[in-house]
């Protein structure tokens, strides 16, 4: 029998577990779904199957629950399924949680020793005709993009020896190659990064192993025309701490952010580590090169956003002490000086970026983010993780940082990560649609909104109404229908 | 593309369409599910698949959506699926409503001429190893009780020639025989009743056709040791009115309620029609015989509860004009006098009864109903059909009409129809559990509560928490696990 979940802030209210799998055919729609949209909007949310083994838990440790909005001919069909990880299957069999603290296998039940820790809860992306559920602590889980049936965890037919795999791979717009990596690649709390390039048919084209200056957190990455960049956030992992039942991560206020830079086809000997001031590193907007310099656009925060991973003294900042901006980090890979310079691109907190993926790794102009609009009384929002309270979409001009437009649906709504879909193959950059879930806190249910990306302030072109709430997802992506038919 | 549903009282708020199908494994439970509960609680709710063809609609015209709570070893698994009626399948194909007014085929799209009108939305009962979704306008739909997959509409291998089939058959506790009937059996708006007895293996043991005094509404029935009773409510159907695009039913303030009484094995020549004052007839509690007289316990209301079927002048009473009581109707089948006498059993509105089915058709003591408790501010409840506002469970002693206990979970909750489950095969009458959904209006979600039937005022033994609201069902039933394994 499933005992009650704790009614803690991360497991109650809007974030209470949903735990259901199912389908909703032909969503009720206000407005008109553009006829040129044909594909699926995928997203994955942490949704714990069983109450936490340790009494309570942090939201990023929940089992991955994938949703697909299949859009075609103006119709939208909804489907949601759990990622059937080895962990999910074993816990379902036991009817209870067997895995303990976030990425600390020493707190797991002895019966699951050696079993993959992954929840697959962080991102879902299409590659090689399959949908991949990603979590940076383990190898990815392949799923059928149409049925959302889990196929299984994969090391790409033995080609990927890393024990881990990023949740934020980048796809070269020209070749479709997947640029990806694992950190703690050689083992728990190790400083190893294993970097891979995997072609659209699943063949590993390039591999390089190297070592970080400290065993830090590398949640995202970036690619430019010639380089790959690995931003290391100043958390450290420690095996002895974990063995003692402690947390995987400890915030390190005394450590720099370091940016590993390696040529796309480089080896360990080519890696250089650039340094910037201590900060919490957010999600990659994009990166590009200009006159030999690398520019990396990313939100940086002055202190630890993940307060549930405190520093060595057990300290975490209050939300009011956090100051967050979208930064443009400048790195000159030709210089001996290993300093990364940063300048403010947007002087406001904004996160969960979406760009026109056809302009990845190159000079780009349009980026969409979650941010704050004036309409929301933040005090009315139930206590939630910092990054779940955004109530507006921002359209930022990356040429000059201007926030061109914003849209907030009302005082009782928050938003989830948007994805950008170009209007068509030949459309100019930024000409297309923004798709995202809106949390209707007032009605305890969610909407999928489709916005004209160049006119997000005009409100939705179409709103697909869900009859229930959808917990905040972490990340997701759009896949055009033709990607479902690739040979795999 | 599904256009928006109307935001009318019967299609918004708690009653907004849900339209999803899916599963929730191992429900989160507060308290302890009794280990001796092994079976399924089935219920069916009207849940329109597409916005109404006529602009708006009444709740009883929505597509049947069946839920099953499978309870075993202290666990509860939830499943919900649509009854895939011919109508549901055709409308899904067309992606719009093709059927018009409630039971008026003349308002349907010409493309569905001749197709069964049924939604299967009124009741679900087990018989012959199958789950039957019932609606009184058509033949029943068989479903798999474990998967809820629809098997198909059935005329019992050609044995049932009636075009219709009641949603409230009665099962003889000794033999398991199903006592059932269709009205409008010979055709739309006809006065024909076809009465059947079908044994547990699906074989028709008895059939009789006869004619009502007027083409009225026969929503329920009753059985006693020797008789079958058909209560006819004073609505009339009229083919010409339907052809002109009017309603199936018209309330008739000038007509008596009539009770057709026939010996269990009787023929048309044996039917006698007893008369009582004009009233709205509710759902059968039970019936029994004592010293040759038939006693029929049923809620009666002084005027038309179904205000959406007004009288010939278009009049419907205000809710405040309705006066409802649970009555004991006395009929003496030996007398020439065809008057039915009524006395008040419970002087309060109460409906959706549940009894210990082992005591059907015989002297009984315990009956459970939905009623009103003091805790609820009715003004705070969104406008809903009359019978959806109950906020308490009543335990009535049918020996003397005493309302022994009541339980209301709070000011912001309403309740759905309960079912009674005996504690075990040898348990005394009323010793067991009451299972029902509670609508948590405050949290926009539902609970399944399990009460000790003899102590419903003590609050739930176990509460299984659903993460979403479940629209008000019409009816449901409990089936013990051994019923799933009967040869069919």
Contacts between the chains, C-beta under 8 A, distances in Angstrom:
chain1	res1	chain2	res2	distance
A	1	B	26	7.6
A	1	B	29	5.3
A	1	B	32	7.3
A	1	B	33	6.0
A	1	B	74	4.4
A	1	B	75	5.6
A	2	B	26	4.8
A	2	B	27	6.3
A	2	B	28	4.8
A	2	B	29	5.9
A	2	B	75	7.6
A	3	B	28	7.5
A	3	B	29	7.1
A	4	B	28	5.7
A	4	B	29	7.2
A	4	B	30	5.1
A	4	B	465	7.3
A	5	B	28	6.0
A	16	B	467	6.3
A	17	B	28	7.2
A	17	B	467	6.6
A	18	B	467	4.7
A	18	B	468	7.8
A	19	B	24	5.6
A	19	B	25	7.5
A	19	B	28	7.6
A	19	B	467	6.5
A	20	B	22	5.2
A	20	B	23	6.7
A	20	B	24	4.3
A	20	B	78	7.8
A	20	B	467	6.5
A	20	B	468	7.5
A	21	B	22	5.4
A	21	B	23	5.4
A	21	B	24	7.6
A	22	B	20	5.2
A	22	B	21	5.4
A	22	B	22	1.7
A	22	B	23	6.4
A	22	B	80	7.6
A	23	B	20	6.7
A	23	B	21	5.4
A	23	B	22	6.4
A	24	B	19	5.6
A	24	B	20	4.3
A	24	B	21	7.6
A	25	B	19	7.5
A	25	B	92	6.9
A	26	B	1	7.6
A	26	B	2	4.8
A	26	B	50	7.8
A	26	B	92	7.7
A	26	B	95	5.7
A	27	B	2	6.3
A	28	B	2	4.8
A	28	B	3	7.5
A	28	B	4	5.7
A	28	B	5	6.0
A	28	B	17	7.2
A	28	B	19	7.6
A	28	B	51	7.6
A	29	B	1	5.3
A	29	B	2	5.9
A	29	B	3	7.1
A	29	B	4	7.2
A	30	B	4	5.1
A	32	B	1	7.3
A	33	B	1	6.0
A	50	B	26	7.8
A	51	B	28	7.6
A	74	B	1	4.4
A	75	B	1	5.6
A	75	B	2	7.7
A	75	B	95	7.0
A	76	B	1	8.0
A	78	B	20	7.8
A	80	B	22	7.5
A	92	B	25	6.9
A	92	B	26	7.7
A	95	B	26	5.8
A	95	B	75	7.0
A	443	B	444	7.4
A	444	B	443	7.4
A	444	B	444	3.8
A	444	B	445	7.6
A	445	B	444	7.6
A	465	B	4	7.3
A	467	B	16	6.3
A	467	B	17	6.6
A	467	B	18	4.6
A	467	B	19	6.4
A	467	B	20	6.6
A	467	B	468	7.2
A	467	B	469	7.9
A	468	B	18	7.8
A	468	B	20	7.5
A	468	B	467	7.2
A	468	B	468	4.1
A	468	B	469	7.7
A	469	B	467	7.9
A	469	B	468	7.6
